[in-house]
Amino acid sequence: LAAATRHFDDATQFYRAGKYDEARIEFEASFALTHDAELLHNLSLTAEKQGKLSDAIDFEERFLAAKPQSVTQRDADEGRGRIVRLREQLTNAAAAPPPSIV
């Protein structure tokens, strides 16, 4: 448990510093040790910051499927809305024409 807490604390510091690759590694390490579903939401937010929208959607869906007792109905609704927004972003990014090379 102490190791998982250290990984979580490090992840939080990296996230706040904008070091999303490092934050994700630490959140994943904490999740591997605890399987705490709350960490899936953190991983979703981190993946979004990394621009990895598919991963962000997957983590958020897994989080909502596990729906920890601490998640209120409002939070669950916000999570579902976030997934819709992420899917729209993913679709728009796939539909955008590639930049022209001049």
C-alpha positions as CSV (number, residue, x, y, z in Angstrom):
1,L,0.0,0.0,0.0
2,A,2.8,2.4,0.8
3,A,4.4,1.9,-2.7
4,A,1.0,2.5,-4.3
5,T,0.6,5.7,-2.4
6,R,4.1,6.9,-3.4
7,H,3.2,6.2,-7.1
8,F,0.0,8.1,-6.7
9,D,1.7,11.0,-5.0
10,D,4.4,11.1,-7.7
11,A,1.7,10.8,-10.5
12,T,-0.2,13.8,-9.0
13,Q,2.9,15.9,-8.9
14,F,3.8,15.0,-12.5
15,Y,0.3,15.7,-13.7
16,R,0.2,19.1,-12.0
17,A,3.6,19.9,-13.6
18,G,2.3,19.0,-17.1
19,K,4.5,15.9,-17.3
20,Y,1.7,13.6,-18.5
21,D,3.8,10.7,-19.7
22,E,5.5,10.4,-16.3
23,A,2.1,10.9,-14.6
24,R,0.6,8.1,-16.6
25,I,3.4,5.7,-15.7
26,E,3.0,6.4,-12.0
27,F,-0.9,6.2,-12.1
28,E,-0.6,2.8,-13.9
29,A,1.9,1.6,-11.3
30,S,-0.4,2.6,-8.5
31,F,-3.4,0.9,-10.3
32,A,-1.4,-2.3,-10.8
33,L,-0.8,-2.5,-7.1
34,T,-4.2,-1.6,-5.9
35,H,-6.7,-2.1,-8.7
36,D,-8.5,0.9,-7.3
37,A,-11.1,1.9,-9.9
38,E,-10.8,5.5,-8.9
39,L,-7.4,5.5,-10.6
40,L,-9.0,4.7,-13.9
41,H,-10.5,8.2,-13.9
42,N,-7.1,9.7,-13.3
43,L,-5.7,7.6,-16.1
44,S,-8.5,8.8,-18.4
45,L,-7.7,12.5,-17.6
46,T,-4.0,11.9,-18.1
47,A,-4.5,10.1,-21.4
48,E,-6.7,13.0,-22.6
49,K,-3.9,15.4,-21.8
50,Q,-1.5,13.2,-23.8
51,G,-3.8,13.5,-26.8
52,K,-4.6,9.7,-26.6
53,L,-8.3,10.0,-26.8
54,S,-9.0,6.3,-27.4
55,D,-7.2,5.5,-24.3
56,A,-9.0,8.2,-22.4
57,I,-12.4,6.8,-23.5
58,D,-11.4,3.3,-22.5
59,F,-10.2,4.3,-19.1
60,E,-13.3,6.3,-18.4
61,E,-15.6,3.5,-19.6
62,R,-13.8,1.1,-17.3
63,F,-14.1,3.5,-14.4
64,L,-17.8,3.9,-14.9
65,A,-18.3,0.1,-15.3
66,A,-16.6,-0.4,-12.0
67,K,-18.5,2.5,-10.5
68,P,-16.9,2.8,-7.1
69,Q,-19.4,3.6,-4.3
70,S,-17.8,7.0,-3.9
71,V,-19.1,8.0,-7.4
72,T,-22.3,10.0,-7.2
73,Q,-24.9,9.8,-9.9
74,R,-23.9,13.3,-11.0
75,D,-20.3,12.3,-11.3
76,A,-21.3,9.2,-13.4
77,D,-23.4,11.4,-15.6
78,E,-20.5,13.8,-16.1
79,G,-18.3,10.9,-16.9
80,R,-20.7,9.7,-19.6
81,G,-20.9,13.2,-21.0
82,R,-17.1,13.3,-21.1
83,I,-17.0,10.1,-23.0
84,V,-19.4,11.6,-25.6
85,R,-17.2,14.7,-25.9
86,L,-14.1,12.6,-26.3
87,R,-15.7,10.5,-29.0
88,E,-16.7,13.6,-30.9
89,Q,-13.1,14.9,-30.6
90,L,-11.8,11.6,-31.9
91,T,-14.2,11.5,-34.8
92,N,-13.4,15.1,-35.7
93,A,-9.7,14.5,-35.6
94,A,-10.1,11.4,-37.9
95,A,-12.2,13.4,-40.3
96,A,-9.9,16.4,-40.5
97,P,-7.9,16.7,-43.7
98,P,-4.2,16.3,-43.3
99,P,-2.3,19.6,-43.2
100,S,-0.9,20.6,-46.6
101,I,2.8,20.7,-47.0
102,V,4.0,23.9,-48.6
